[in-house]
């Protein structure tokens, strides 16, 4: 398992919900129709645009597919060392 920091930029998010469709255990939409990041395995008690989550390789692939599906590239993913892995810089 590795840790990844997931960040949604609410200014870029248009509420397309493609991330929610691909990875509903990671993303949900709030009342403003903006995606927020869930803490894996727990009930969504705090709606935050940024969270560090632990995931295995298959979960990571699904996370990247969800981020790639965003039409405005509003989802940023960083590895344990803080290097941005999506979108590629």
Secondary structure, DSSP 8 states (H G I E B T S, - for coil): -EEEEEEE-TTT-----HHHHH-TTTEEE-TTS-EEE--TTS---S-BSEEEEEE-HHHHHHHHHHHHH-TT--EEEE-TTS-EEES--
